[in-house]
Amino acid sequence: MKRQLITILPLLALLLSTASCDDTKSYAELLTDENHLVNIFLAQHRVVDEFPGVDKCEIGEDAPYYRVDEEGDVYMQVLRIGNDIFDDSEDTPEADQEIEYPETGDRVYFRYIRYDLNYYIVGADDNYGSGNADTPGNSSPTFFLYNDYTNQVSSQYGTGIQIPVSLLGFNCKVNVVIKSQSGPSSDMSYVVPYLYNISYNKPAI
């Protein structure tokens, strides 16, 4: 999944040095820097301005990044659409299985790893990503309550992380770029965009 974009190293070096050395930047200027960073990443991929629906979207690591919100804060690449049963040989859903979508208040479990785009784009060796994707077992499950941002368990992750499961259903898997405005509350003040790899699951019955 990770690519080293050597041709843009000078520009990214400038962005990183400016961000680290200039504490007088306004919030608006930081948002502009964030937009530039996301645009640099997206320039290495196909981008489609509207999600065509689960029946028409492209799937896989060569699929485009679809803009999935009006503000342009969230771009999603579909790796797997949602379903209950999967073909073990291809990690794809069986055609005759109906996709199940979460309803308001439903608990949605997710496993993820995320990369700070400031370092991901330049291929920094120490940008290993963070998250729970490699955590064995379910001793510390991570979840949110779908479409319920009054609860801190959901609001802490922001709005962007809920969009893919609303479009693709339980058991989907995506790469998704989330800008700070739609990301976790801890990212908003730092104006940090992240690339996530996420899979979503419904609770076991």
N, C-alpha and C positions, 0 to 999 in steps of 0.2 A: 504494500500500500504506500509506503513512504518513498518519496522521490527527492533527490538532491537537485536543486535548481541552480546550477552553477552560474548561468548567465545573468542572474539577478543578484548575485552576491554584493556587488558594490552598492546597489540601491538599498538592500536590506541592511548592510553595515551602517549606512548613513542613518536609516530609520532607527536602528537599535542604539547607535551612539547618541542620537539626538534625544531619544526617549530617556536614556540613562543619565544624560548630563544636564538636561534642561528641566529644572523643576518649576519654571515659570510659565509653562505652557498652559493655555486655557483648556477647559474641558472640551470646547468645540474643536480646538486644534488636535487634541488627543483622539477625538472621534474621526477627524479627517485622516490622521495617521492610520487608524484602525481600518478605515475603508480602503486605503491604499494597500495595506497588507493583505486584506481579503481579496482584493482585485488581482493582486500579484499571484496568489494561489489559484484563483479561479481561471486566470489566463492560461494555465497549464492544462485545462480541461475544457470539454464542451459545457456550455451553460445554456439552459433553457429557462425562459422567464416565467413559465407557468407549468404546474404539474398536470399532466394530461389524464390522470386517473389511474387506478391500480391495474386496470385491464389493458392500458396502452403504454405504460411506462417501460423504459428499458431497464434491464437488470444486469448487474455484474460490475466488475471493476473498470470496465470501459464505458459504462453508462454515463450519461451527462449528470451534472449537478443541476437539480431543479430548484428554482426559487419557490419557496413554499409559504412565504408570508408577504403581506403587502409592503412592509417596510424594507424588505431586502436584507433582513438580519439573519435569515436562516436559508441555507442551501443544502439540499439532500441528494445523495447518490444512493440509489436502491441496490442493495446487495441480495436481498431476499424479501419477497412479499409475505404477508402473514398467512398462517395456516396452522392447523392442528397436527397434521401428519406430514412427514418429510421423507423423501427418497434418500436413504443413507448414502447412496453412491454419488448423488449430485447436489445434496443439500438444498434441494428445491421442493416446493410443495406439490403434493399430489393434485392433479387437475380437478378431481371431483370433490375436493374438500372445500367447504364454505369458509370464507374468511370471517373471523369473529373480531369485532371492534369493541373497545372499552366504552363503558357508559360513565356518566358523571359520578364520581365517588368511588369507582372501581380501583382496586389496588393493582398497580402495574409494576412488576419487577423488571429491573433492567441490569444488564452487565455492560460495562463500558471501559474504554481506555481513551484518554484525551491528550492532545498535544497542543502546547502553546504555539500558535502560528508564528510568533516572533522567532522561534528557534527551529521549528519544523521546516520552514521554507529553506533555510540555509543549511539544513542537514547537520545540525549540531550533534556531535557524538554523545553529549550528555543529556539529550532530550529524549528520555526513555518513555515518557508519557506517564500518566497516573490514572488510577481507577481500580475497579474491582474485577476486571475481566479475567485476571489470572488467579483470583482467590478461589481455592478449592472448596467444594461443598457449599452449603447454604447456611453456614453458621451466622453470617452477618448479611442477610439479604438487603439489597438496596431497592427502594420502591418509592413511588409517588402515588398520590390519589388523583386520578384523572380528572382534569378540569375543575379541581377544587384548590384554588390558590389562597383560600382563607386559612388553610392548614399549613403550618410551617414545614411539615414533612414534604410538601409539594413546592411551596414558594421558594424554598432554599435552592432548588435546582433551576428556577426560572421557567419561562414559557416555551422556549425553543425546543427543549428536550422532549416535550410532549407531542410535538407536531407529527413526527414520523409515524408513531403508533396510531394516531388519529386518521392518517391517510392509508396506512398499509395493514393495520390490524395486529393482533397478538402474534408473536413468533416472527415478526419481521426483523430484518437486520439492515443497518444503513451505515454509511459514512455521512456525517453532517457537519457543516461549518456553522458555528453559532457565534454571532457578535455579542459583545458584552451586554447590550441593552436587552437581549433575550436570553442571556445566560444566568448563571447563579448570581445571587446578590453579592457574593464576595468578588466577582469579576467586574461588576459595574463601575466601582470606584477606580479600579486600575485600568479599565478600558482595554481588556485583553480578549482577543478572539481565539477560539479553540476549534480544532478539528477533532471530532468524536468518532469513534467506531462503537456502535451500540446495538445490542440485541434486546428485544422486549419479550416478556413472558407473562402469562396470566398466572394467578395463584393456583397451586395444586389443590384439587378437590379432596 
